[in-house]
Amino acid sequence: MDERERYKQLVGEYAAALVESNTVIGLGTGSTATYFVTALGERLRTGSLHNIMGVPTSERTAAQARREGVPLTDLHTHPELVAAFDGADEIDPHLGLIKGLGGALLREKIVARSAAQFFVFGDSSKMVKTLGVVTPVPVEIVDFARPLCMRHLQALGAKPVLRQRDGATVITDEGHVILDAFFDGISDPDALNQAILAIPGVVETGLFLHMATAAFVAGPHGVEVVHPA
């Protein structure tokens, strides 16, 4: 395991240790969230955690949770969650986030908004001064509107690219496609988020703003808890 993977495992286990028994929580998607779900399963098996249920943010997370023995539910049954735990692709000093490189941004945002507290985690490479310098903003759209969405994103200064994998267009769990909008840094994330959401055919953006309660960031000196600046 390389150093970055070790940090992901460390912070995933750290977050899982904070989950309390008798709660319903949101289960994130992504490489770090995988370690979180694995650690939850281990706590359940050893008896240090009991009577929890998780609302998964993707079919991939749901499948892992079943393998690990983590009981699942949904928002129809449990519309209000105690907390949601998820990874992030970029985290700025105000805990503004870019999420969605794992393709689950729509369900991730729905679950995060359904939770009383939203905790994000990642390794120290995720911390940035300005969003959008390294990572594109994923934009989930209705494919019918792709030409319009691409044209409007370009007008906003982005270089939008249809997300593909192994030569095939990536389809989200909700049946949409994703445009990865590359910017040379984002000076006003709130204004950009609203401008993108105003484009007909856009379902959701990967800008998660004013949502995170705290971030758990793993690095050479262990896990640091970061609060909004």
C-alpha positions in Angstrom: 0.0 0.0 0.0 1.5 3.3 -1.0 1.5 6.4 1.2 -1.6 8.0 -0.2 -3.7 4.8 0.1 -2.4 4.5 3.7 -3.8 8.0 4.4 -7.1 7.1 2.9 -7.4 4.0 5.0 -6.4 6.0 8.1 -9.0 8.7 7.6 -11.7 6.2 6.6 -11.1 4.3 9.8 -11.0 7.5 11.8 -14.4 8.6 10.5 -15.9 5.1 11.1 -14.8 5.3 14.7 -17.0 8.4 15.2 -20.2 6.6 14.1 -22.5 6.0 17.1 -24.8 3.1 17.7 -28.6 3.5 17.1 -28.2 5.9 14.2 -29.0 6.2 10.5 -26.2 7.7 8.4 -25.3 8.5 4.9 -22.6 6.3 3.2 -20.4 8.0 0.7 -18.9 6.8 -2.6 -15.3 6.7 -3.7 -12.0 5.2 -2.8 -11.7 6.7 0.7 -15.4 6.0 1.4 -14.6 2.3 0.6 -12.3 2.2 3.6 -15.0 3.9 5.7 -17.6 1.2 4.9 -15.0 -1.6 5.5 -14.3 -0.1 8.9 -18.0 0.1 9.7 -18.4 -3.5 8.8 -15.5 -4.5 11.1 -17.0 -2.5 14.0 -20.3 -4.3 13.5 -18.7 -7.7 13.5 -16.7 -7.0 16.6 -19.7 -5.6 18.5 -18.2 -2.2 19.1 -21.1 -0.8 17.0 -24.7 -1.9 16.8 -28.1 -1.0 15.4 -27.0 1.3 12.6 -28.4 1.7 9.1 -26.9 3.4 6.1 -28.3 5.2 3.1 -25.9 4.5 0.3 -25.0 7.2 -2.3 -24.5 4.8 -5.1 -25.2 1.2 -6.2 -21.5 0.6 -5.8 -21.5 1.6 -2.2 -24.7 -0.4 -1.6 -23.1 -3.5 -2.9 -20.0 -3.1 -0.7 -22.2 -2.4 2.4 -24.1 -5.6 1.8 -20.8 -7.5 1.5 -19.6 -6.0 4.8 -22.8 -6.6 6.6 -23.8 -3.0 7.0 -27.7 -2.8 7.0 -29.2 -0.5 4.4 -32.2 1.7 4.2 -33.4 4.6 2.1 -34.7 8.2 2.4 -38.3 7.1 1.9 -38.0 5.1 5.2 -35.6 7.4 7.0 -35.8 10.9 5.4 -33.7 12.6 8.1 -30.2 11.3 8.9 -28.0 11.9 11.9 -24.9 12.4 9.7 -23.5 11.7 6.3 -19.9 10.7 5.7 -18.2 11.1 2.3 -15.0 11.8 0.5 -14.1 14.9 -1.5 -12.0 15.6 -4.6 -11.1 19.1 -3.5 -11.5 20.9 -0.2 -10.9 24.7 0.2 -10.3 26.6 3.4 -14.0 27.4 3.8 -14.8 23.7 3.3 -16.2 24.4 -0.1 -15.9 21.1 -2.0 -15.7 19.6 -5.5 -17.2 16.1 -5.5 -18.3 13.7 -8.1 -15.2 12.2 -9.8 -16.7 8.9 -8.7 -19.9 9.7 -10.6 -22.3 9.8 -7.7 -22.6 13.6 -7.2 -26.4 13.7 -7.4 -27.2 11.1 -4.8 -24.3 12.3 -2.7 -25.7 15.8 -2.5 -29.2 14.6 -1.8 -27.9 12.4 1.1 -25.7 15.2 2.4 -28.6 17.6 2.5 -30.7 15.0 4.3 -28.2 14.9 7.2 -28.0 17.0 10.3 -24.2 16.9 9.9 -22.1 16.3 6.9 -18.5 15.1 7.4 -16.0 14.9 4.5 -12.7 13.1 4.6 -9.6 12.7 2.4 -5.9 12.8 2.3 -3.9 16.0 2.5 -3.6 16.3 -1.3 -7.3 17.2 -1.4 -6.7 20.5 0.4 -6.5 23.4 -2.0 -6.5 27.2 -1.7 -8.8 27.7 -4.7 -11.4 25.2 -6.1 -11.1 24.1 -9.7 -7.4 24.6 -10.3 -6.7 20.8 -10.4 -10.0 19.1 -10.5 -12.9 19.7 -13.0 -16.4 20.4 -11.8 -18.6 17.4 -12.6 -21.9 18.5 -14.0 -24.7 15.8 -14.2 -27.0 16.5 -17.1 -29.8 15.1 -19.2 -28.0 13.8 -22.3 -30.7 15.3 -24.6 -29.4 18.8 -23.5 -25.7 18.0 -23.9 -25.1 20.4 -26.9 -26.8 23.2 -25.0 -25.1 22.5 -21.8 -21.6 22.3 -23.4 -22.2 25.6 -25.2 -23.3 27.4 -22.0 -20.5 25.9 -19.9 -18.0 27.2 -22.5 -19.5 30.6 -22.2 -18.9 30.4 -18.5 -15.2 29.8 -19.2 -15.1 26.0 -18.9 -13.7 23.4 -21.1 -16.4 20.7 -20.8 -15.6 17.1 -21.6 -18.1 14.2 -21.8 -17.1 11.6 -19.2 -16.2 8.3 -20.8 -14.6 5.1 -19.5 -13.1 2.4 -21.8 -14.5 4.2 -24.8 -18.1 4.2 -23.5 -20.1 7.1 -22.1 -20.5 6.9 -18.3 -24.1 6.7 -17.2 -25.0 7.6 -13.7 -27.2 5.6 -11.3 -30.0 8.0 -12.2 -29.5 7.5 -16.0 -27.8 10.8 -16.7 -24.4 11.7 -18.2 -21.6 13.8 -16.7 -19.7 16.7 -18.2 -16.4 17.4 -16.5 -16.0 21.2 -16.7 -12.4 22.2 -16.5 -11.8 25.7 -15.2 -8.5 27.6 -14.5 -9.5 28.1 -10.9 -12.9 29.4 -9.6 -13.0 32.9 -8.2 -16.6 32.8 -7.1 -17.9 29.3 -6.5 -21.4 30.4 -5.4 -22.0 32.5 -8.5 -20.6 29.8 -10.8 -22.8 27.1 -9.1 -25.9 29.2 -9.6 -25.0 29.9 -13.2 -24.5 26.3 -14.1 -27.7 25.2 -12.3 -29.6 27.8 -14.5 -28.7 26.0 -17.7 -31.6 23.9 -18.9 -30.8 20.2 -18.7 -28.4 20.5 -15.8 -29.5 18.2 -13.0 -26.8 19.0 -10.4 -23.2 20.2 -10.0 -20.3 18.8 -8.1 -19.8 22.1 -6.2 -20.8 21.3 -2.6 -20.9 24.7 -0.9 -21.7 25.7 2.7 -22.6 22.1 3.5 -19.7 20.5 5.3 -19.7 20.5 9.1 -16.0 19.5 9.3 -13.3 17.8 7.2 -11.1 14.9 8.4 -7.8 15.2 6.6 -5.1 12.6 6.8 -1.4 13.3 6.3 2.1 12.5 7.6 1.1 13.7 11.1 -2.1 11.7 11.4 -5.7 13.0 11.0 -6.5 16.7 11.3 -10.0 18.0 11.9 -10.6 21.1 9.8 -13.5 23.5 10.4 -14.7 26.2 8.0 -12.4 29.3 7.9 
